[in-house]
């Protein structure tokens, strides 16, 4: 197990507690401290993890890809499982992921169910929903998505090396999408699973400000990587959602009902998010426009004290850096 962590003292204990009863005697648990200035390393050590330091960030690397690369080099296990620090695991969750890997090989990823605990975190509703829509998962007769989401990734070390590993995607902000592309390019399968009740995460516990920073970094670039036909369907749907409040209460109610049906598939959102959806929709549109402006002007986005993107920079991948 490899956990890249930068200033994750608030989230990391939940992950390590969930892992404690799922590790087998020969399993390795490595937390890669990526320049944290909080208690991340101390908490990881106290929980029994081996802590290694990512070191200074080399030119041409994003922080998360570098941390994952360092973590792989610090382990010898034939199966690699990468976990974001904000992931929360129910019993036997890791067993299910590895069992899926045994069945299909290649790269297996999980999109955890989002657990927004405070009202401000509920504003992430459209980000989570549109991210899944972008995979084509909600389209009629859609095939299983051949994309990856970075919070949980599993693969065999031999396949990881064959695909070029994180070294081959060093500069990609959206590391999960880029890594999936590398696996597909060498003929390896890519499988995306839903987290359901077994695997969840709390993405932005500090609320809207942290959410805006995180999604600004990658949202426009993620749209750029989406299949044009799927993107067209998503834009068509969004145009209806945006117009509904101005077209009468019946149309508004229909879209609110649709959201009430869809949102439980991506997270534990409260009833009022669907009923009063213009509020999270406004946050979504504002962040998307902000991300497009940064992309168009070549200005960098900021995430966890680092600047990414800008002219000649990294704004072009899918992970959380």
Helices and strands as residue ranges (DSSP letters): E 2-5, H 9-19, E 30-33, H 40-46, E 50-53, H 63-73, E 79-83, E 87-89, H 93-104, E 107-111, E 113-114, G 119-124, H 125-133, E 152-156, H 157-163, G 166-169, H 175-185, E 190-194, E 199-201, H 208-225, H 228-244, H 249-262, G 263-265, H 271-275, H 278-297, E 300-303, E 306-309
